Amino acid sequence: MAGAPNTKKLITLSPEPYEALIPIAGRPMVDFVVAALQSSPSIKKIVVVGPAELEYLKRGKVIKVITSHGALIENLRRGLDSFEPDELTLVATADIPLLCAAAVEDFLTQAQTKPADFYYPIIEKRTNEAKYPGSKRTYVRLRDGTFTGGNLLLLYPRILERGWGWAEDMYRLRKEPLKMCRLLGWGFLIQLLLGRLTISNLERRFEQVLGASGRAIISSYPEIGLDVDKPADYHLAARYISDNNLMAQ
């Protein structure tokens, strides 16, 4: 998913019309995400949804580039149309340039052990802060621990056929856990505020609402959750990418 226009906080860093095209260490941000997916053995084919300028990505596992139109949910629908409804499909955003193949493979491997219709990665606060001190994330305190969400989603496209409106609401509130929890019911909001909500509670509630089973995957790779949507995120990502490039030389 690479269709987000560069009209928010990152506009102060780059005049590029799309966030995916903003350069980090001399390369468009989306390049790093596509490279991680290209290097992941479990990924068979890749579809990029974004501006026409991304046609250069069409090589290797990238089978097509679909020109983006409208909001993210509409672009997601366009991208998923390239896959079979019962074909397990990984969705990734273009703003996680620290993503690596190992993180993708770990997420997919864990998902294989938990039969479900969709999977969502979460990262513990201590894991994130240990590897990337100073990074600012939105955390939710559950009985199981304190977590932030990732920017991958593994699902069977068929589950969204009757749930696009609900999915759009959840995406819009993705950085506002209190409002997101309110969509699931006031009881969940109260449990969240008291720190009593559990991962299994959330999984059961999502199944009740969507009619599809979901599983949270606890990832030990905080790169999955480090999305670049403000200047501080950009500078953090640029620093670590530069350090990794120096180590590789």
Protein Blocks (a to p, Z undefined) as FASTA:
>chain_A
ZZbccfblmlmmoccfbfklpcgehiafklmmmmmmmmpmklmbdcddddfklmmmngcj
llbdcddehjfklmmmmmmmmpcfklccddddfklmkbcfklmmmmmmmmmmmgcfbdcd
dddfklmmmmmghiacdddddfkbccdddfbdcddfklmmmmmmmmmmmmmmmmmmklmm
mmnojklmmmmmnopacfklmmmmmmmmnopacdddddfbfklmmccfbfklmmmmmmmm
mmmmmmmZZ
